[in-house]
Amino acid sequence: MWAASCLASCCAACACEACRTAVGSIGRRSARIAYCGLFALSLLASWVLREVAAPLLQSIPWINHFSKTPDREWFETDAVLRVSLGNFLFFTILAVIMAGIKDQKDPRDKVHHGGWMAKIFCWVVIVFLMFFVPNGVVSFYESISKFGSGLFLLVQVVLLLDFVHGWNENWVAKDEQFWYMALLVVSVVCYIATFSFSGLLFHWFTPSGQDCGLNMFFIVSTLILVFLFAIVALHPKINGSLLPASVIGLYCTYLCYSGLSSEPRDYECNGLHNHSKAMSTTSLTLGLCTTILSVVYSAVRAGSSATVLSAPDSPRAGADKPLLPFSKADEEDTKEVAKPVTYSYSFFHLIFSLASMYSAMLLTGWSTSVGESGKLVDVGWPSVYVRMATQWATAGLFIWSLVAPLLFPDREF
């Protein structure tokens, strides 16, 4: 027994030392990856607690103080919202602390890139304390999360538009026949994928013998938008390109699919899932991983983008820098000259704050799912309408990006 106790103590000490060494090795080159990992950990914690924490929350008197105990789904949603609230507060506090950093000699620069043991400890404490806050605070956070999630989706759309226009300008600037042919080939491939995908949408979500007017409206309106993008982009006064129009058209088709596939599983027009009532663990994992990748990409891209999303103190010089620099010289601080920061630390953390709200809405079906939908990721009528609203916002912003230079020639876009 004594030997086993000593062995357990040694293993625990080694594990702690290994964790401390790993955390201590996080430097300037990998800080953003570490924040992404912490955020992914929070999503995993939310998902696990949603599945297993309901009986525990039912036994906590300051949470379950109702005269009649709510359904299990209420406690599952409450667990997700409390973890999300802790995550939101953690990144919001960091966003406030990092506001106004312009160069790497600012002491807060070291706080952003270092002190990981302290930051992880603070994150755990904040999330833990959220299980002691009153239900009214959680309900208020649930309400504002819907607006924060909408803002996050808007950020995603603007980032996509910035990426597509930048891609097109980069290839056109090369002014070579090869790159013009590449533009044409990519555009054609995107249109083929769009129309093929649309055919599958008709097959999956408008089954014969069912009145699926809503689904038909969503699919047809998506195709109308695809044609509208091409017409506007190729207008002589616009002088646009097919590449952005084709990519945005494909993305809008994907949003249509995402919205229709989020319809409840007992809906007769959801032909994709009407033969599969149970959601497998593999599908759930895939849905959560897709959410994590979407959120992490938006946070990293927004923090380093030089678009209108960037904060005023975010230098444009860092817009083209990769997520991880390839030279060790980028990691070394120059004491003689104050290097400007390559992205807005404050805005980077703010995007994670909004992403915390968005992920909570996905995991809870926008806090309205009950029954089977409450067990899924991003399933329910609210998810459908949010996806379609995002599609319309994407279409509106893309068309505005094309016509705005024509309407306001004296302004830079």
For each residue, the residues with C-beta under 8 A, 3 or more apart:
1: 4 5
2: 5 6
3: 6 7
4: 1 7 8
5: 1 2 8 9
6: 2 3 9 10
7: 3 4 10 11
8: 4 5 11 12
9: 5 6 12 13
10: 6 7 13 14
11: 7 8 14 15
12: 8 9 15 16
13: 9 10 16 17
14: 10 11 17 18
15: 11 12 18 19
16: 12 13 19 20
17: 13 14 20 21
18: 14 15 21 22
19: 15 16 22 23
20: 16 17 23 24 117
21: 17 18 24 25
22: 18 19 25 26
23: 19 20 26 116 117 120
24: 20 21 116 117
25: 21 22
26: 22 23 30 31 34 113 114 116
27: 30 31 113 114 331
28: 31 113 330 331
29: 324 325 330 331
30: 26 27 33 34 324
31: 26 27 28 34 35 112 113
32: 35 36 300 303 323 324 348
33: 30 36 37 323 324
34: 26 30 31 37 38 116
35: 31 32 38 39 299 348 349 352
36: 32 33 39 40 296 299 300
37: 33 34 40 41
38: 34 35 41 42 119 120 123
39: 35 36 42 43 87 292 295 296 299 352 355 356
40: 36 37 43 44 292 296
41: 37 38 44 45
42: 38 39 45 46 83 84 86 87 123 127 356 359
43: 39 40 46 47 288 291 292 295 359 363
44: 40 41 47 48 288
45: 41 42 48 49 83 127
46: 42 43 49 50 79 80 83 84 359 360 363
47: 43 44 50 51 288 363
48: 44 45 51 52 53
49: 45 46 52 53 79 80 83
50: 46 47 53 76 77 79 80 363 364
51: 47 48 76
52: 48 49 55
53: 48 49 50 56 57 75 76 79
54: 57 58 72 75 76 79
55: 52 58 59
56: 53 59 60
57: 53 54 60 63 64 75 78 79 131
58: 54 55 63 64 69 75
59: 55 56 64
60: 56 57 63 64 131
61: 64 65
62: 65 132 134
63: 57 58 60 75 78 131 135
64: 57 58 59 60 61 69 70 75
65: 61 62 135
66: 69 70
67:
68:
69: 58 64 66
70: 64 66 73 74 75
71: 74 370
72: 54 75 76
73: 70 76 77 369 370 371 374
74: 70 71 77 78
75: 53 54 57 58 63 64 70 72 78 79
76: 50 51 53 54 72 73 79 80 364 374
77: 50 73 74 80 81 364 367 374
78: 57 63 74 75 81 82 135 138
79: 46 49 50 53 54 57 75 76 82 83
80: 46 49 50 76 77 83 84 360 363 364
81: 77 78 84 85 138 141 142 145 360 364 367
82: 78 79 85 86 127 130 131 133 138
83: 42 45 46 49 79 80 86 87 127 130 360
84: 42 46 80 81 87 88 141 145 356 357 359 360
85: 81 82 88 89 130 133 137 138 141
86: 42 82 83 89 90 123 126 127 128 129 130
87: 39 42 83 84 90 91 123 127 352 356
88: 84 85 91 92 141 353 356 357
89: 85 86 92 93 126 130
90: 86 87 93 94 122 123 126 127
91: 87 88 94 95 349 350 352 353 356
92: 88 89 95 96 349 350 353
93: 89 90 96 97
94: 90 91 97 98 112 345 349
95: 91 92 98 99 346 347 348 349 350 353
96: 92 93 99 346
97: 93 94 108 111
98: 94 95 101 108 111 112 345 346 348 349
99: 95 96 346
100: 313 346
101: 98 106 108 109 112 313 341 345 346
102: 106 313 315 340 341
103: 106 109 338 339 340 341
104: 109 333 338 339 340 341
105: 109 333 338 339
106: 101 102 103 109
107: 110 111
108: 97 98 101 111 112 345
109: 101 103 104 105 106 112 113 341 345
110: 107 113 114 115
111: 97 98 107 108 114 115
112: 31 94 98 101 108 109 345
113: 26 27 28 31 109 110
114: 26 27 110 111
115: 110 111 118 119
116: 23 24 26 34 119 120
117: 20 23 24 120 121
118: 115 121 122
119: 38 115 116 122 123
120: 23 38 116 117 123 124
121: 117 118 124 125
122: 90 118 119 125 126
123: 38 42 86 87 90 119 120 126 127
124: 120 121 127 128
125: 121 122 128 129
126: 86 89 90 122 123 129 130
127: 42 45 82 83 86 87 90 123 124 130
128: 86 124 125 131
129: 86 125 126 132 133
130: 82 83 85 86 89 126 127 133 138
131: 57 60 63 82 128
132: 62 129
133: 82 85 129 130 137 138
134: 62 137 138
135: 63 65 78 138 139
136: 139 140
137: 85 133 134 140 141
138: 78 81 82 85 130 133 134 135 141 142
139: 135 136 142 143
140: 136 137 143 144
141: 81 84 85 88 137 138 144 145
142: 81 138 139 145 146 360 367
143: 139 140 146 147
144: 140 141 147 148 357
145: 81 84 141 142 148 149 357 358 360 361 367
146: 142 143 149 150 361 366 367
147: 143 144 150 151
148: 144 145 151 152 353 354 357 358
149: 145 146 152 153 354 357 358 361 366 386
150: 146 147 153 154 386 389
151: 147 148 154 155 354
152: 148 149 155 156 298 351 354 355 357 358
153: 149 150 156 157 358 386 390 393
154: 150 151 157 158 393
155: 151 152 158 159 298 302 309 351 354
156: 152 153 159 160 294 298 390
157: 153 154 160 161 390 393 394 397
158: 154 155 161 162 307 308 309 397
159: 155 156 162 163 298 301 302 305 307 309
160: 156 157 163 164 248 251 394
161: 157 158 164 165 244 248 394 397 398 401
162: 158 159 165 166 305 307
163: 159 160 166 167 301
164: 160 161 167 168 243 244 247 248
165: 161 162 168 169 244 401
166: 162 163 169 170
167: 163 164 170 171 243 244 247
168: 164 165 171 172 183 241 243 244
169: 165 166 172 173
170: 166 167 173 174
171: 167 168 174 179 180 182 183 243
172: 168 169 175 179 180 183 241
173: 169 170
174: 170 171 179
175: 172 179
176: 179 180
177: 180 181
178: 181 182
179: 171 172 174 175 176 182 183
180: 171 172 176 177 183 184
181: 177 178 184 185
182: 171 178 179 185 186
183: 168 171 172 179 180 186 187 241 242 243
184: 180 181 187 188 242
185: 181 182 188 189
186: 182 183 189 190 243 246 247
187: 183 184 190 191 242 243 245 246
188: 184 185 191 192 246
189: 185 186 192 193
190: 186 187 193 194 243 246 247 249 250
191: 187 188 194 195 226 246 249 250
192: 188 189 195 196
193: 189 190 196 197 250
194: 190 191 197 198 226 246 249 250 253
195: 191 192 198 199
196: 192 193 199 200
197: 193 194 200 201 250 253 254 257
198: 194 195 201 202 219 222 223 253
199: 195 196 202 203
200: 196 197 203 204
201: 197 198 204 205 206 219 222 253 256 257 260
202: 198 199 205 206 219
203: 199 200 206 271
204: 200 201 260 271 272
205: 201 202 212 215 219 260 263 269 270 271 272
206: 201 202 203 210 212 215 216 219 269 271
207: 210 212 268 269 271
208:
209:
210: 206 207 268 269
211: 269
212: 205 206 207 215 216 268 269
213: 216 217
214: 217 218 269
215: 205 206 212 218 219 260 269
216: 206 212 213 219 220
217: 213 214 220 221
218: 214 215 221 222 256 259 260 388
219: 198 201 202 205 206 215 216 222 223 256 260
220: 216 217 223 224
221: 217 218 224 225
222: 198 201 218 219 225 226 252 253 256 391
223: 198 219 220 226 227
224: 220 221 227 228
225: 221 222 228 229 249 252 391 395
226: 191 194 222 223 229 230 249 252 253
227: 223 224 230 231
228: 224 225 231 232 395 399
229: 225 226 232 233 245 246 248 249 395 398 399
230: 226 227 233 234 242 245 246 249
231: 227 228 234 235
232: 228 229 235 238 240 245 399 402 403
233: 229 230 238 240 241 242 244 245 402
234: 230 231 238 240 242 245
235: 231 232 238 240
236: 239
237: 406
238: 232 233 234 235 402 403 406
239: 236
240: 232 233 234 235 244 245 402
241: 168 172 183 233 244 245
242: 183 184 187 230 233 234 245 246
243: 164 167 168 171 183 186 187 190 246 247
244: 161 164 165 167 168 233 240 241 247 248 398
245: 187 229 230 232 233 234 240 241 242 248 249 398
246: 186 187 188 190 191 194 229 230 242 243 249 250
247: 164 167 186 190 243 244 250 251
248: 160 161 164 229 244 245 251 252 394 395 398
249: 190 191 194 225 226 229 230 245 246 252 253
250: 190 191 193 194 197 246 247 253 254
251: 160 247 248 254 255 394
252: 222 225 226 248 249 255 256 391 394 395
253: 194 197 198 201 222 226 249 250 256 257
254: 197 250 251 257 258
255: 251 252 258 259 387 388 390 391 394
256: 201 218 219 222 252 253 259 260 387 388 391
257: 197 201 253 254 260 261
258: 254 255 261 262 387
259: 218 255 256 262 263 383 384 385 386 387 388 391
260: 201 204 205 215 218 219 256 257 263 270 272 384
261: 257 258 270 272 273
262: 258 259 378 379 380 383 384 387
263: 205 259 260 267 269 270 379 381 384
264: 267 270 372 373 379 380 381
265: 270 273 274 276 277 372 373 376 379
266: 274 277 372
267: 263 264 270 274
268: 207 210 212 274
269: 205 206 207 210 211 212 214 215 263
270: 205 260 261 263 264 265 267 273 274
271: 203 204 205 206 207 274
272: 204 205 260 261
273: 261 265 270 276
274: 265 266 267 268 270 271
275:
276: 265 273 279
277: 265 266 372
278:
279: 276 283 284 375 376
280: 283 284
281: 284 285
282: 285 286
283: 279 280 286 287
284: 279 280 281 287 288 376 377
285: 281 282 288 289
286: 282 283 289 290
287: 283 284 290 291 376 377 378
288: 43 44 47 284 285 291 292 377
289: 285 286 292 293
290: 286 287 293 294
291: 43 287 288 294 295 359 362 377 378
292: 39 40 43 288 289 295 296
293: 289 290 296 297
294: 156 290 291 297 298
295: 39 43 291 292 298 299 355 358 359
296: 36 39 40 292 293 299 300
297: 293 294 300 301
298: 152 155 156 159 294 295 301 302 351 355
299: 35 36 39 295 296 302 303 348 351 352 355
300: 32 36 296 297 303 304 323 348
301: 159 163 297 298 304 305
302: 155 159 298 299 305 309 347 348 351
303: 32 299 300 343 344 345 347 348 351
304: 300 301 318 319 321 323 342 343 348
305: 159 162 301 302 309 310 319
306: 310 314 316 318 319
307: 158 159 162 310
308: 158
309: 155 158 159 302 305 347
310: 305 306 307 314 316 344 347
311: 314 344 346 347
312:
313: 100 101 102 344 346
314: 306 310 311 318 341 343 344 347
315: 102 318 340 341 342
316: 306 310 319
317: 321 340 342
318: 304 306 314 315 321 340 341 342 343
319: 304 305 306 316
320:
321: 304 317 318 325 342 343
322: 325 326
323: 32 33 300 304
324: 29 30 32 33
325: 29 321 322 330 331
326: 322 330
327: 330
328: 331 332
329: 332
330: 28 29 325 326 327
331: 27 28 29 325 328
332: 328 329
333: 104 105 339
334: 337 338 339
335:
336:
337: 334
338: 103 104 105 334
339: 103 104 105 333 334
340: 102 103 104 315 317 318
341: 101 102 103 104 109 314 315 318 344 345
342: 304 315 317 318 321
343: 303 304 314 318 321 347 348
344: 303 310 311 313 314 341 347 348
345: 94 98 101 108 109 112 303 341 348 349
346: 95 96 98 99 100 101 311 313 349 350
347: 95 302 303 309 310 311 314 343 344 350 351
348: 32 35 95 98 299 300 302 303 304 343 344 345 351 352
349: 35 91 92 94 95 98 345 346 352 353
350: 91 92 95 346 347 353 354
351: 152 155 298 299 302 303 347 348 354 355
352: 35 39 87 91 299 348 349 355 356
353: 88 91 92 95 148 349 350 356 357
354: 148 149 151 152 155 350 351 357 358
355: 39 152 295 298 299 351 352 358 359
356: 39 42 84 87 88 91 352 353 359 360
357: 84 88 144 145 148 149 152 353 354 360 361
358: 145 148 149 152 153 295 354 355 361 362
359: 42 43 46 84 291 295 355 356 362 363
360: 46 80 81 83 84 142 145 356 357 363 364 367
361: 145 146 149 357 358 364 365 366 367
362: 291 358 359 365 366 377 378 383
363: 43 46 47 50 80 359 360 377
364: 50 76 77 80 81 360 361 367 369 374
365: 361 362 368 369 373 374 376 378 379 380 382 383
366: 146 149 361 362 369 380 382 383 386
367: 77 81 142 145 146 360 361 364
368: 365 380 381 382
369: 73 364 365 366 373 374 376 379 380
370: 71 73 373 374
371: 73 374
372: 264 265 266 277 375 376
373: 264 265 365 369 370 376 379 380
374: 73 76 77 364 365 369 370 371
375: 279 372
376: 265 279 284 287 365 369 372 373 379
377: 284 287 288 291 362 363
378: 262 287 291 362 365 383
379: 262 263 264 265 365 369 373 376 383
380: 262 264 365 366 368 369 373 383 384
381: 263 264 368 384 385
382: 365 366 368 385 386
383: 259 262 362 365 366 378 379 380 386 387
384: 259 260 262 263 380 381 387 388
385: 259 381 382 388 389
386: 149 150 153 259 366 382 383 389 390
387: 255 256 258 259 262 383 384 390 391
388: 218 255 256 259 384 385 391 392
389: 150 385 386 392 393
390: 153 156 157 255 386 387 393 394
391: 222 225 252 255 256 259 387 388 394 395
392: 388 389 395 396
393: 153 154 157 389 390 396 397
394: 157 160 161 248 251 252 255 390 391 397 398
395: 225 228 229 248 252 391 392 398 399
396: 392 393 399 400
397: 157 158 161 393 394 400 401
398: 161 229 244 245 248 394 395 401 402
399: 228 229 232 395 396 402 403
400: 396 397 403 404
401: 161 165 397 398 404 413
402: 232 233 238 240 398 399 405 406
403: 232 238 399 400 406 407
404: 400 401 407 408 411 413
405: 402 408 409 411 413
406: 237 238 402 403 409
407: 403 404
408: 404 405 411 413
409: 405 406
410:
411: 404 405 408
412:
413: 401 404 405 408
